[in-house]
Amino acid sequence: MASIREILSKVREGKTVEALSKELDVRESTLRAMIDFVVEKGYLEEFEVGSGCVGCSQKRKCSVPASGERKMKMYALTKEGREYIAE
């Protein structure tokens, strides 16, 4: 099972939940539950994208093509999340 620190480190790379679940060998539903937990703890910030990359704070490190056709949730580390990884 992937650790919280491992998940936070991978989220920092700007990958989708689907890509992370494959990379970490964790079911997508399990990973989403873990991500929801760290969002509640304040380690991640959740935001929706769907209108392309314009205005997105993660566009420099994002690996998701900007289709703009459907909204999707993305995540970014908060200050607390960065501090947790650094411990």
ABEGO torsion letter per residue (X at the ends): XBBAAAAAAAAAAGBBAAAAAAAAGBBAAAAAAAAAAAAAAGABBBBBBGAEABGBAAAAABABBBAGABBBBBBBBBAAAAAAAAX
